[in-house]
């Protein structure tokens, strides 16, 4: 593993386990077995390191969500693809997903919240756009696209949090159950 990857890996583990603000640069470089100048060479600062982590992981996640959210007239199928994309990513990258959830709930004016906000906004806009498109086929959805996006992503993240904490498995039966519960409300 090269220095850059090792730094990212160590920072991810430390940030996810203790929080961004509780981890210092010295702790990261000690864990990675490198020097501060090496970290600064690759990332410029601790915030630059966080931004690089978010770019790497959110880039993957949000690309898969955008791909899943392509609407072709079958809303149930599209929603299943979205939930599957989230669950698959959380199963593949549980440490990052734990960090992502923690960052979202930091104070709004904090550095980590500011760093994660644009990535979360991208997710909401993608899912909101799906519901705007689906409103053409499902008239009762008109004007509710933002509420539906917030509700869907909120439910997904709640299930993922349960999965990360060992209360459930992020698997196909849970996708079906989650979609059934969510869709019951949006089609009425």
N, C-alpha and C positions, 0 to 999 in steps of 0.2 A: 504494500500500500504506500503510495507517495505521501509526502508531507501534507499537501493540501487536503487530500482525502482523510488522512489521519486526524487532522485538526477538525474538520467538519464532523467526523464521527465522534470524537471526544466531546466537542461542544454540544452536539445533539444529545448525547447521553447525559451530560451534566445539566444542560438547560431543562431537559425533560424531567429529570429527577428532582431538581431543586429550584427551578425557576431562573429565568434570565438574569434578573437583578441580583440574585444571591450568589452568582458565579462570577468570579474575577478572572481576568486575563491570565494571571499567574497560574491559577488552578488549571486552566485549559492547556497552557503550554506544558505544565508539569505532566499532565495526563497524556499529552501527545508526545512527550519526549523531545520537544523542540524548544527554541528560544523565542522570546517576545518579538525580536526583529523578524523572525521567520513568519510568525502569525501576521504581523503588520505588512510584510511583503505581499502576502497573498490577499489579505482582506482589509488592510488599512486601519481597522479598529474592531472593537467588540461588536459594534452595531453593523459594521461591514460583514463580519462573520455571520451574524444573524440574518442579514439580508441575503447572503449567499446560500444559507441553509433553506430559507424560504423560497428562493428562486429555484433551487434544485428540486425540492419536494413538491411545492405548490405548482410549479410548472408542469410536473407530471400529472398531478391530481386534477388540476383545472383543465388540462388538455383532454383527459379522459372524460371529464364531466361534459365538456363542450361537445365531444364526439357522441356521447350517449344522449345528449339533449336534442339531437337533430330530430325534428318532428316530421313524421310522414303520414299523419292521419290516425295513428293508433296511440292514444295517450297512455293507456295502460302499459303497453310495451315500452314506450319511451321512459315512463317512470320507473319501470323495472330495470331498465338499462342504467338509469341514473343511480338508483339505490345500489345496484350491483357494482358500479364503478366506485362509489364511496366505500362500500364494504370491502371490496377487493383491495383497494389501496390501504385501508386501515389494517387489514390482515397482513399485507405485505410490509407495511411500515408503521407498526404499532408505536414505536418510540416517538417518531415524528408526529403521529396523530395525537398522541398524548400532549406533546408540546403545543401543537396547533390549538387544541382546545384550551389549554392553560393560557396561552397568549391572548386568545379572544376575550377572556374574562379578566384581563388586567385593566387597570384604570385607563379610561379613554385618552388621557393626555400623556400616558407613559410611552417611552420609546418602543417597547415590544408591541404594544397595542397599535401604535401608528404603523409599525412595520408590517403587521399582519392584516391590517384593515383593508388594504387594496386587494389583497388576495381573496379575502372573504367577500368583498364587494363584487369581485369578478364572478364568484360562484353564484351569489344571489342574482346578479344580472342575467347570467346564463339561464338559470331556472325560471326566473321571472319572464324572460323572453319566450321560453317554451310555453308557459301558461298564456301569454298574450297570443301566440300562434294558435293554441288549442281553443281559445275562446271563439274562433271562427266556427269551429265544429260543435262547441259546447257553449251556447249563448249564456247560460247561467254563470259562466266564469268571468264574464266581462266585468272589468273594474276590480276584480279580486286577485289579480295576478301577483301582486306584491305579498298579500297575506298568504296566498298559497305557497309561494317560494319560501317565505319565512317559516311557515308551518312544516313544510316538507324537510327543509334542511335542518330545522330544529329537531324534528323527530329522528332524522337520520343520525345526527350527532348524539342524541340521547341514547339511541341504540348502540352506537359505537362506543360511547362511554361505558355503558353496561358491559359490552363485550371486552373492552380493555381491562375492566376490573373483575372479569371472571364470572359475571352473573348470567351471561348468555353467550351463544356462539353466533358469530356473524356469518350465517350460512343461508342457503336457499330457503328453507322453511321460514326463517325469520324475515327474509325479503318478502315472501308471500304474505305473511302475517302483517308486516308493517304496511305494505301496499294496500291490503284489504282495509285496514283501519283508516288509512289516510283517504283512500278513494271513496269510502262510504260517505265522508263529509263533503267532498268536492262535487260529487255528481248530484247532490240533492238540491 
